[in-house]
């Protein structure tokens, strides 16, 4: 096991780290914080949340 160097040999050539390019789920990102926060905001806008009302827990547990 070696410590991650963020593929400095690739980044200096203008490429992304290998872990980012090979991530099957496309969940790894690399770059400046401002750019990454923009990507996160765009991804959050695409997510859909479904809420079901009037559903409570089927059992209530108390610690006595």
mmCIF file of the N, C-alpha and C atoms, coordinates in Angstrom:
data_MODEL
# 
_entry.id   MODEL 
# 
loop_
_atom_site.group_PDB 
_atom_site.id 
_atom_site.type_symbol 
_atom_site.label_atom_id 
_atom_site.label_alt_id 
_atom_site.label_comp_id 
_atom_site.label_asym_id 
_atom_site.label_entity_id 
_atom_site.label_seq_id 
_atom_site.pdbx_PDB_ins_code 
_atom_site.Cartn_x 
_atom_site.Cartn_y 
_atom_site.Cartn_z 
_atom_site.occupancy 
_atom_site.B_iso_or_equiv 
_atom_site.pdbx_formal_charge 
_atom_site.auth_seq_id 
_atom_site.auth_comp_id 
_atom_site.auth_asym_id 
_atom_site.auth_atom_id 
_atom_site.pdbx_PDB_model_num 
ATOM 1   N N  . UNK A 1 1  ? 0.848   -1.161 0.000   1.00 0.00 ? 1  UNK A N  1 
ATOM 2   C CA . UNK A 1 1  ? 0.000   0.000  0.000   1.00 0.00 ? 1  UNK A CA 1 
ATOM 3   C C  . UNK A 1 1  ? 0.899   1.231  0.000   1.00 0.00 ? 1  UNK A C  1 
ATOM 4   N N  . UNK A 1 2  ? 0.581   2.166  -0.857  1.00 0.00 ? 2  UNK A N  1 
ATOM 5   C CA . UNK A 1 2  ? 1.297   3.436  -0.909  1.00 0.00 ? 2  UNK A CA 1 
ATOM 6   C C  . UNK A 1 2  ? 0.331   4.576  -0.661  1.00 0.00 ? 2  UNK A C  1 
ATOM 7   N N  . UNK A 1 3  ? 0.851   5.671  -0.179  1.00 0.00 ? 3  UNK A N  1 
ATOM 8   C CA . UNK A 1 3  ? 0.025   6.839  0.074   1.00 0.00 ? 3  UNK A CA 1 
ATOM 9   C C  . UNK A 1 3  ? -0.346  7.499  -1.255  1.00 0.00 ? 3  UNK A C  1 
ATOM 10  N N  . UNK A 1 4  ? -1.563  7.979  -1.350  1.00 0.00 ? 4  UNK A N  1 
ATOM 11  C CA . UNK A 1 4  ? -2.053  8.621  -2.570  1.00 0.00 ? 4  UNK A CA 1 
ATOM 12  C C  . UNK A 1 4  ? -1.322  9.944  -2.794  1.00 0.00 ? 4  UNK A C  1 
ATOM 13  N N  . UNK A 1 5  ? -0.867  10.154 -4.014  1.00 0.00 ? 5  UNK A N  1 
ATOM 14  C CA . UNK A 1 5  ? -0.209  11.415 -4.374  1.00 0.00 ? 5  UNK A CA 1 
ATOM 15  C C  . UNK A 1 5  ? -1.071  12.226 -5.337  1.00 0.00 ? 5  UNK A C  1 
ATOM 16  N N  . UNK A 1 6  ? -2.356  11.818 -5.472  1.00 0.00 ? 6  UNK A N  1 
ATOM 17  C CA . UNK A 1 6  ? -3.286  12.447 -6.398  1.00 0.00 ? 6  UNK A CA 1 
ATOM 18  C C  . UNK A 1 6  ? -2.747  12.441 -7.829  1.00 0.00 ? 6  UNK A C  1 
ATOM 19  N N  . UNK A 1 7  ? -1.957  11.408 -8.150  1.00 0.00 ? 7  UNK A N  1 
ATOM 20  C CA . UNK A 1 7  ? -1.393  11.231 -9.495  1.00 0.00 ? 7  UNK A CA 1 
ATOM 21  C C  . UNK A 1 7  ? -0.714  12.513 -9.969  1.00 0.00 ? 7  UNK A C  1 
ATOM 22  N N  . UNK A 1 8  ? 0.205   12.996 -9.182  1.00 0.00 ? 8  UNK A N  1 
ATOM 23  C CA . UNK A 1 8  ? 0.887   14.252 -9.503  1.00 0.00 ? 8  UNK A CA 1 
ATOM 24  C C  . UNK A 1 8  ? 1.505   14.199 -10.897 1.00 0.00 ? 8  UNK A C  1 
ATOM 25  N N  . UNK A 1 9  ? 1.929   13.036 -11.334 1.00 0.00 ? 9  UNK A N  1 
ATOM 26  C CA . UNK A 1 9  ? 2.496   12.915 -12.681 1.00 0.00 ? 9  UNK A CA 1 
ATOM 27  C C  . UNK A 1 9  ? 1.445   13.137 -13.763 1.00 0.00 ? 9  UNK A C  1 
ATOM 28  N N  . UNK A 1 10 ? 0.184   12.855 -13.468 1.00 0.00 ? 10 UNK A N  1 
ATOM 29  C CA . UNK A 1 10 ? -0.891  13.103 -14.433 1.00 0.00 ? 10 UNK A CA 1 
ATOM 30  C C  . UNK A 1 10 ? -1.391  14.541 -14.337 1.00 0.00 ? 10 UNK A C  1 
ATOM 31  N N  . UNK A 1 11 ? -1.528  15.041 -13.114 1.00 0.00 ? 11 UNK A N  1 
ATOM 32  C CA . UNK A 1 11 ? -2.075  16.386 -12.899 1.00 0.00 ? 11 UNK A CA 1 
ATOM 33  C C  . UNK A 1 11 ? -1.152  17.448 -13.500 1.00 0.00 ? 11 UNK A C  1 
ATOM 34  N N  . UNK A 1 12 ? 0.168   17.245 -13.406 1.00 0.00 ? 12 UNK A N  1 
ATOM 35  C CA . UNK A 1 12 ? 1.102   18.233 -13.973 1.00 0.00 ? 12 UNK A CA 1 
ATOM 36  C C  . UNK A 1 12 ? 0.999   18.290 -15.491 1.00 0.00 ? 12 UNK A C  1 
ATOM 37  N N  . UNK A 1 13 ? 0.465   17.220 -16.102 1.00 0.00 ? 13 UNK A N  1 
ATOM 38  C CA . UNK A 1 13 ? 0.271   17.205 -17.556 1.00 0.00 ? 13 UNK A CA 1 
ATOM 39  C C  . UNK A 1 13 ? -1.124  17.688 -17.950 1.00 0.00 ? 13 UNK A C  1 
ATOM 40  N N  . UNK A 1 14 ? -1.922  18.097 -16.963 1.00 0.00 ? 14 UNK A N  1 
ATOM 41  C CA . UNK A 1 14 ? -3.266  18.591 -17.234 1.00 0.00 ? 14 UNK A CA 1 
ATOM 42  C C  . UNK A 1 14 ? -4.323  17.505 -17.276 1.00 0.00 ? 14 UNK A C  1 
ATOM 43  N N  . UNK A 1 15 ? -3.987  16.301 -16.817 1.00 0.00 ? 15 UNK A N  1 
ATOM 44  C CA . UNK A 1 15 ? -4.932  15.195 -16.790 1.00 0.00 ? 15 UNK A CA 1 
ATOM 45  C C  . UNK A 1 15 ? -5.533  15.049 -15.400 1.00 0.00 ? 15 UNK A C  1 
ATOM 46  N N  . UNK A 1 16 ? -6.645  14.330 -15.325 1.00 0.00 ? 16 UNK A N  1 
ATOM 47  C CA . UNK A 1 16 ? -7.263  14.037 -14.030 1.00 0.00 ? 16 UNK A CA 1 
ATOM 48  C C  . UNK A 1 16 ? -6.570  12.840 -13.391 1.00 0.00 ? 16 UNK A C  1 
ATOM 49  N N  . UNK A 1 17 ? -6.626  12.739 -12.061 1.00 0.00 ? 17 UNK A N  1 
ATOM 50  C CA . UNK A 1 17 ? -6.087  11.551 -11.402 1.00 0.00 ? 17 UNK A CA 1 
ATOM 51  C C  . UNK A 1 17 ? -6.774  10.290 -11.920 1.00 0.00 ? 17 UNK A C  1 
ATOM 52  N N  . UNK A 1 18 ? -6.073  9.186  -11.888 1.00 0.00 ? 18 UNK A N  1 
ATOM 53  C CA . UNK A 1 18 ? -6.580  7.922  -12.415 1.00 0.00 ? 18 UNK A CA 1 
ATOM 54  C C  . UNK A 1 18 ? -7.860  7.490  -11.700 1.00 0.00 ? 18 UNK A C  1 
ATOM 55  N N  . UNK A 1 19 ? -7.947  7.717  -10.396 1.00 0.00 ? 19 UNK A N  1 
ATOM 56  C CA . UNK A 1 19 ? -9.145  7.292  -9.660  1.00 0.00 ? 19 UNK A CA 1 
ATOM 57  C C  . UNK A 1 19 ? -10.387 8.017  -10.148 1.00 0.00 ? 19 UNK A C  1 
ATOM 58  N N  . UNK A 1 20 ? -10.243 9.244  -10.600 1.00 0.00 ? 20 UNK A N  1 
ATOM 59  C CA . UNK A 1 20 ? -11.382 10.019 -11.092 1.00 0.00 ? 20 UNK A CA 1 
ATOM 60  C C  . UNK A 1 20 ? -11.816 9.500  -12.461 1.00 0.00 ? 20 UNK A C  1 
ATOM 61  N N  . UNK A 1 21 ? -10.852 9.226  -13.330 1.00 0.00 ? 21 UNK A N  1 
ATOM 62  C CA . UNK A 1 21 ? -11.195 8.790  -14.680 1.00 0.00 ? 21 UNK A CA 1 
ATOM 63  C C  . UNK A 1 21 ? -11.713 7.359  -14.724 1.00 0.00 ? 21 UNK A C  1 
ATOM 64  N N  . UNK A 1 22 ? -11.350 6.540  -13.758 1.00 0.00 ? 22 UNK A N  1 
ATOM 65  C CA . UNK A 1 22 ? -11.777 5.137  -13.785 1.00 0.00 ? 22 UNK A CA 1 
ATOM 66  C C  . UNK A 1 22 ? -12.956 4.839  -12.869 1.00 0.00 ? 22 UNK A C  1 
ATOM 67  N N  . UNK A 1 23 ? -13.466 5.826  -12.170 1.00 0.00 ? 23 UNK A N  1 
ATOM 68  C CA . UNK A 1 23 ? -14.590 5.614  -11.254 1.00 0.00 ? 23 UNK A CA 1 
ATOM 69  C C  . UNK A 1 23 ? -15.842 5.273  -12.049 1.00 0.00 ? 23 UNK A C  1 
ATOM 70  N N  . UNK A 1 24 ? -16.325 4.066  -11.894 1.00 0.00 ? 24 UNK A N  1 
ATOM 71  C CA . UNK A 1 24 ? -17.485 3.595  -12.648 1.00 0.00 ? 24 UNK A CA 1 
ATOM 72  C C  . UNK A 1 24 ? -18.738 4.368  -12.273 1.00 0.00 ? 24 UNK A C  1 
ATOM 73  N N  . UNK A 1 25 ? -18.891 4.680  -10.994 1.00 0.00 ? 25 UNK A N  1 
ATOM 74  C CA . UNK A 1 25 ? -20.090 5.380  -10.523 1.00 0.00 ? 25 UNK A CA 1 
ATOM 75  C C  . UNK A 1 25 ? -20.054 6.880  -10.792 1.00 0.00 ? 25 UNK A C  1 
ATOM 76  N N  . UNK A 1 26 ? -18.938 7.391  -11.265 1.00 0.00 ? 26 UNK A N  1 
ATOM 77  C CA . UNK A 1 26 ? -18.770 8.839  -11.532 1.00 0.00 ? 26 UNK A CA 1 
ATOM 78  C C  . UNK A 1 26 ? -19.034 9.667  -10.287 1.00 0.00 ? 26 UNK A C  1 
ATOM 79  N N  . UNK A 1 27 ? -18.507 9.197  -9.148  1.00 0.00 ? 27 UNK A N  1 
ATOM 80  C CA . UNK A 1 27 ? -18.719 9.915  -7.893  1.00 0.00 ? 27 UNK A CA 1 
ATOM 81  C C  . UNK A 1 27 ? -17.465 10.594 -7.388  1.00 0.00 ? 27 UNK A C  1 
ATOM 82  N N  . UNK A 1 28 ? -16.376 10.489 -8.095  1.00 0.00 ? 28 UNK A N  1 
ATOM 83  C CA . UNK A 1 28 ? -15.130 11.155 -7.692  1.00 0.00 ? 28 UNK A CA 1 
ATOM 84  C C  . UNK A 1 28 ? -14.906 12.375 -8.577  1.00 0.00 ? 28 UNK A C  1 
ATOM 85  N N  . UNK A 1 29 ? -14.502 13.475 -7.943  1.00 0.00 ? 29 UNK A N  1 
ATOM 86  C CA . UNK A 1 29 ? -14.269 14.710 -8.656  1.00 0.00 ? 29 UNK A CA 1 
ATOM 87  C C  . UNK A 1 29 ? -12.932 15.286 -8.219  1.00 0.00 ? 29 UNK A C  1 
ATOM 88  N N  . UNK A 1 30 ? -12.321 16.065 -9.077  1.00 0.00 ? 30 UNK A N  1 
ATOM 89  C CA . UNK A 1 30 ? -11.035 16.673 -8.772  1.00 0.00 ? 30 UNK A CA 1 
ATOM 90  C C  . UNK A 1 30 ? -11.007 18.047 -9.404  1.00 0.00 ? 30 UNK A C  1 
ATOM 91  N N  . UNK A 1 31 ? -10.581 19.047 -8.633  1.00 0.00 ? 31 UNK A N  1 
ATOM 92  C CA . UNK A 1 31 ? -10.479 20.390 -9.175  1.00 0.00 ? 31 UNK A CA 1 
ATOM 93  C C  . UNK A 1 31 ? -10.538 21.437 -8.080  1.00 0.00 ? 31 UNK A C  1 
ATOM 94  N N  . UNK A 1 32 ? -10.741 22.657 -8.512  1.00 0.00 ? 32 UNK A N  1 
ATOM 95  C CA . UNK A 1 32 ? -10.835 23.780 -7.589  1.00 0.00 ? 32 UNK A CA 1 
ATOM 96  C C  . UNK A 1 32 ? -12.155 23.715 -6.821  1.00 0.00 ? 32 UNK A C  1 
ATOM 97  N N  . UNK A 1 33 ? -12.144 24.203 -5.600  1.00 0.00 ? 33 UNK A N  1 
ATOM 98  C CA . UNK A 1 33 ? -13.320 24.141 -4.734  1.00 0.00 ? 33 UNK A CA 1 
ATOM 99  C C  . UNK A 1 33 ? -14.514 24.860 -5.351  1.00 0.00 ? 33 UNK A C  1 
ATOM 100 N N  . UNK A 1 34 ? -14.293 26.010 -5.948  1.00 0.00 ? 34 UNK A N  1 
ATOM 101 C CA . UNK A 1 34 ? -15.403 26.764 -6.551  1.00 0.00 ? 34 UNK A CA 1 
ATOM 102 C C  . UNK A 1 34 ? -16.048 25.981 -7.683  1.00 0.00 ? 34 UNK A C  1 
ATOM 103 N N  . UNK A 1 35 ? -15.241 25.323 -8.502  1.00 0.00 ? 35 UNK A N  1 
ATOM 104 C CA . UNK A 1 35 ? -15.773 24.522 -9.604  1.00 0.00 ? 35 UNK A CA 1 
ATOM 105 C C  . UNK A 1 35 ? -16.529 23.305 -9.077  1.00 0.00 ? 35 UNK A C  1 
ATOM 106 N N  . UNK A 1 36 ? -15.986 22.673 -8.053  1.00 0.00 ? 36 UNK A N  1 
ATOM 107 C CA . UNK A 1 36 ? -16.616 21.483 -7.496  1.00 0.00 ? 36 UNK A CA 1 
ATOM 108 C C  . UNK A 1 36 ? -17.941 21.806 -6.830  1.00 0.00 ? 36 UNK A C  1 
ATOM 109 N N  . UNK A 1 37 ? -18.029 22.948 -6.149  1.00 0.00 ? 37 UNK A N  1 
ATOM 110 C CA . UNK A 1 37 ? -19.290 23.307 -5.511  1.00 0.00 ? 37 UNK A CA 1 
ATOM 111 C C  . UNK A 1 37 ? -20.366 23.567 -6.559  1.00 0.00 ? 37 UNK A C  1 
ATOM 112 N N  . UNK A 1 38 ? -19.975 24.095 -7.734  1.00 0.00 ? 38 UNK A N  1 
ATOM 113 C CA . UNK A 1 38 ? -20.923 24.305 -8.824  1.00 0.00 ? 38 UNK A CA 1 
ATOM 114 C C  . UNK A 1 38 ? -21.434 22.952 -9.340  1.00 0.00 ? 38 UNK A C  1 
ATOM 115 N N  . UNK A 1 39 ? -20.548 21.984 -9.467  1.00 0.00 ? 39 UNK A N  1 
ATOM 116 C CA . UNK A 1 39 ? -20.940 20.643 -9.933  1.00 0.00 ? 39 UNK A CA 1 
ATOM 117 C C  . UNK A 1 39 ? -21.890 19.998 -8.929  1.00 0.00 ? 39 UNK A C  1 
ATOM 118 N N  . UNK A 1 40 ? -21.605 20.145 -7.646  1.00 0.00 ? 40 UNK A N  1 
ATOM 119 C CA . UNK A 1 40 ? -22.458 19.562 -6.606  1.00 0.00 ? 40 UNK A CA 1 
ATOM 120 C C  . UNK A 1 40 ? -23.849 20.193 -6.643  1.00 0.00 ? 40 UNK A C  1 
ATOM 121 N N  . UNK A 1 41 ? -23.922 21.510 -6.807  1.00 0.00 ? 41 UNK A N  1 
ATOM 122 C CA . UNK A 1 41 ? -25.217 22.172 -6.891  1.00 0.00 ? 41 UNK A CA 1 
ATOM 123 C C  . UNK A 1 41 ? -26.029 21.670 -8.084  1.00 0.00 ? 41 UNK A C  1 
ATOM 124 N N  . UNK A 1 42 ? -25.367 21.464 -9.215  1.00 0.00 ? 42 UNK A N  1 
ATOM 125 C CA . UNK A 1 42 ? -26.058 20.959 -10.407 1.00 0.00 ? 42 UNK A CA 1 
ATOM 126 C C  . UNK A 1 42 ? -26.566 19.543 -10.180 1.00 0.00 ? 42 UNK A C  1 
ATOM 127 N N  . UNK A 1 43 ? -25.760 18.701 -9.536  1.00 0.00 ? 43 UNK A N  1 
ATOM 128 C CA . UNK A 1 43 ? -26.177 17.328 -9.265  1.00 0.00 ? 43 UNK A CA 1 
ATOM 129 C C  . UNK A 1 43 ? -27.343 17.295 -8.282  1.00 0.00 ? 43 UNK A C  1 
ATOM 130 N N  . UNK A 1 44 ? -27.319 18.152 -7.271  1.00 0.00 ? 44 UNK A N  1 
ATOM 131 C CA . UNK A 1 44 ? -28.420 18.199 -6.306  1.00 0.00 ? 44 UNK A CA 1 
ATOM 132 C C  . UNK A 1 44 ? -29.712 18.655 -6.970  1.00 0.00 ? 44 UNK A C  1 
ATOM 133 N N  . UNK A 1 45 ? -29.621 19.538 -7.936  1.00 0.00 ? 45 UNK A N  1 
ATOM 134 C CA . UNK A 1 45 ? -30.811 20.026 -8.629  1.00 0.00 ? 45 UNK A CA 1 
ATOM 135 C C  . UNK A 1 45 ? -31.467 18.921 -9.439  1.00 0.00 ? 45 UNK A C  1 
ATOM 136 N N  . UNK A 1 46 ? -30.687 17.931 -9.863  1.00 0.00 ? 46 UNK A N  1 
ATOM 137 C CA . UNK A 1 46 ? -31.218 16.834 -10.667 1.00 0.00 ? 46 UNK A CA 1 
ATOM 138 C C  . UNK A 1 46 ? -31.847 15.740 -9.821  1.00 0.00 ? 46 UNK A C  1 
ATOM 139 N N  . UNK A 1 47 ? -31.569 15.711 -8.515  1.00 0.00 ? 47 UNK A N  1 
ATOM 140 C CA . UNK A 1 47 ? -32.110 14.645 -7.680  1.00 0.00 ? 47 UNK A CA 1 
ATOM 141 C C  . UNK A 1 47 ? -33.578 14.902 -7.386  1.00 0.00 ? 47 UNK A C  1 
ATOM 142 N N  . UNK A 1 48 ? -34.296 13.850 -7.199  1.00 0.00 ? 48 UNK A N  1 
ATOM 143 C CA . UNK A 1 48 ? -35.725 13.928 -6.923  1.00 0.00 ? 48 UNK A CA 1 
ATOM 144 C C  . UNK A 1 48 ? -35.964 13.323 -5.552  1.00 0.00 ? 48 UNK A C  1 
ATOM 145 N N  . UNK A 1 49 ? -36.696 14.026 -4.737  1.00 0.00 ? 49 UNK A N  1 
ATOM 146 C CA . UNK A 1 49 ? -37.036 13.479 -3.424  1.00 0.00 ? 49 UNK A CA 1 
ATOM 147 C C  . UNK A 1 49 ? -38.540 13.241 -3.377  1.00 0.00 ? 49 UNK A C  1 
ATOM 148 N N  . UNK A 1 50 ? -38.895 12.079 -2.876  1.00 0.00 ? 50 UNK A N  1 
ATOM 149 C CA . UNK A 1 50 ? -40.306 11.721 -2.754  1.00 0.00 ? 50 UNK A CA 1 
ATOM 150 C C  . UNK A 1 50 ? -40.632 11.659 -1.274  1.00 0.00 ? 50 UNK A C  1 
ATOM 151 N N  . UNK A 1 51 ? -41.616 12.402 -0.868  1.00 0.00 ? 51 UNK A N  1 
ATOM 152 C CA . UNK A 1 51 ? -42.032 12.374 0.529   1.00 0.00 ? 51 UNK A CA 1 
ATOM 153 C C  . UNK A 1 51 ? -43.429 11.795 0.621   1.00 0.00 ? 51 UNK A C  1 
ATOM 154 N N  . UNK A 1 52 ? -43.625 10.927 1.540   1.00 0.00 ? 52 UNK A N  1 
ATOM 155 C CA . UNK A 1 52 ? -44.929 10.325 1.772   1.00 0.00 ? 52 UNK A CA 1 
ATOM 156 C C  . UNK A 1 52 ? -45.428 10.864 3.102   1.00 0.00 ? 52 UNK A C  1 
ATOM 157 N N  . UNK A 1 53 ? -46.599 11.478 3.088   1.00 0.00 ? 53 UNK A N  1 
ATOM 158 C CA . UNK A 1 53 ? -47.117 12.076 4.317   1.00 0.00 ? 53 UNK A CA 1 
ATOM 159 C C  . UNK A 1 53 ? -47.918 11.060 5.111   1.00 0.00 ? 53 UNK A C  1 
ATOM 160 N N  . UNK A 1 54 ? -48.131 11.386 6.346   1.00 0.00 ? 54 UNK A N  1 
ATOM 161 C CA . UNK A 1 54 ? -48.919 10.568 7.269   1.00 0.00 ? 54 UNK A CA 1 
ATOM 162 C C  . UNK A 1 54 ? -48.354 9.163  7.478   1.00 0.00 ? 54 UNK A C  1 
ATOM 163 N N  . UNK A 1 55 ? -47.060 9.046  7.415   1.00 0.00 ? 55 UNK A N  1 
ATOM 164 C CA . UNK A 1 55 ? -46.461 7.744  7.736   1.00 0.00 ? 55 UNK A CA 1 
ATOM 165 C C  . UNK A 1 55 ? -45.594 7.935  8.956   1.00 0.00 ? 55 UNK A C  1 
ATOM 166 N N  . UNK A 1 56 ? -45.867 7.192  9.939   1.00 0.00 ? 56 UNK A N  1 
ATOM 167 C CA . UNK A 1 56 ? -45.092 7.263  11.174  1.00 0.00 ? 56 UNK A CA 1 
ATOM 168 C C  . UNK A 1 56 ? -44.427 5.929  11.414  1.00 0.00 ? 56 UNK A C  1 
ATOM 169 N N  . UNK A 1 57 ? -43.712 5.826  12.482  1.00 0.00 ? 57 UNK A N  1 
ATOM 170 C CA . UNK A 1 57 ? -43.070 4.553  12.784  1.00 0.00 ? 57 UNK A CA 1 
ATOM 171 C C  . UNK A 1 57 ? -44.117 3.491  13.132  1.00 0.00 ? 57 UNK A C  1 
ATOM 172 N N  . UNK A 1 58 ? -43.823 2.260  12.760  1.00 0.00 ? 58 UNK A N  1 
ATOM 173 C CA . UNK A 1 58 ? -44.777 1.194  13.039  1.00 0.00 ? 58 UNK A CA 1 
ATOM 174 C C  . UNK A 1 58 ? -44.710 0.750  14.494  1.00 0.00 ? 58 UNK A C  1 
ATOM 175 N N  . UNK A 1 59 ? -43.651 1.110  15.152  1.00 0.00 ? 59 UNK A N  1 
ATOM 176 C CA . UNK A 1 59 ? -43.511 0.786  16.568  1.00 0.00 ? 59 UNK A CA 1 
ATOM 177 C C  . UNK A 1 59 ? -42.766 1.897  17.281  1.00 0.00 ? 59 UNK A C  1 
ATOM 178 N N  . UNK A 1 60 ? -43.110 2.124  18.509  1.00 0.00 ? 60 UNK A N  1 
ATOM 179 C CA . UNK A 1 60 ? -42.434 3.153  19.279  1.00 0.00 ? 60 UNK A CA 1 
ATOM 180 C C  . UNK A 1 60 ? -41.682 2.471  20.417  1.00 0.00 ? 60 UNK A C  1 
ATOM 181 N N  . UNK A 1 61 ? -40.431 2.731  20.503  1.00 0.00 ? 61 UNK A N  1 
ATOM 182 C CA . UNK A 1 61 ? -39.593 2.117  21.524  1.00 0.00 ? 61 UNK A CA 1 
ATOM 183 C C  . UNK A 1 61 ? -39.205 3.159  22.557  1.00 0.00 ? 61 UNK A C  1 
ATOM 184 N N  . UNK A 1 62 ? -39.328 2.797  23.803  1.00 0.00 ? 62 UNK A N  1 
ATOM 185 C CA . UNK A 1 62 ? -38.934 3.712  24.858  1.00 0.00 ? 62 UNK A CA 1 
ATOM 186 C C  . UNK A 1 62 ? -37.840 3.064  25.699  1.00 0.00 ? 62 UNK A C  1 
ATOM 187 N N  . UNK A 1 63 ? -36.997 3.872  26.229  1.00 0.00 ? 63 UNK A N  1 
ATOM 188 C CA . UNK A 1 63 ? -35.896 3.394  27.080  1.00 0.00 ? 63 UNK A CA 1 
ATOM 189 C C  . UNK A 1 63 ? -36.295 3.612  28.518  1.00 0.00 ? 63 UNK A C  1 
ATOM 190 N N  . UNK A 1 64 ? -36.718 2.548  29.199  1.00 0.00 ? 64 UNK A N  1 
ATOM 191 C CA . UNK A 1 64 ? -37.173 2.685  30.586  1.00 0.00 ? 64 UNK A CA 1 
ATOM 192 C C  . UNK A 1 64 ? -36.145 2.232  31.550  1.00 0.00 ? 64 UNK A C  1 
# 
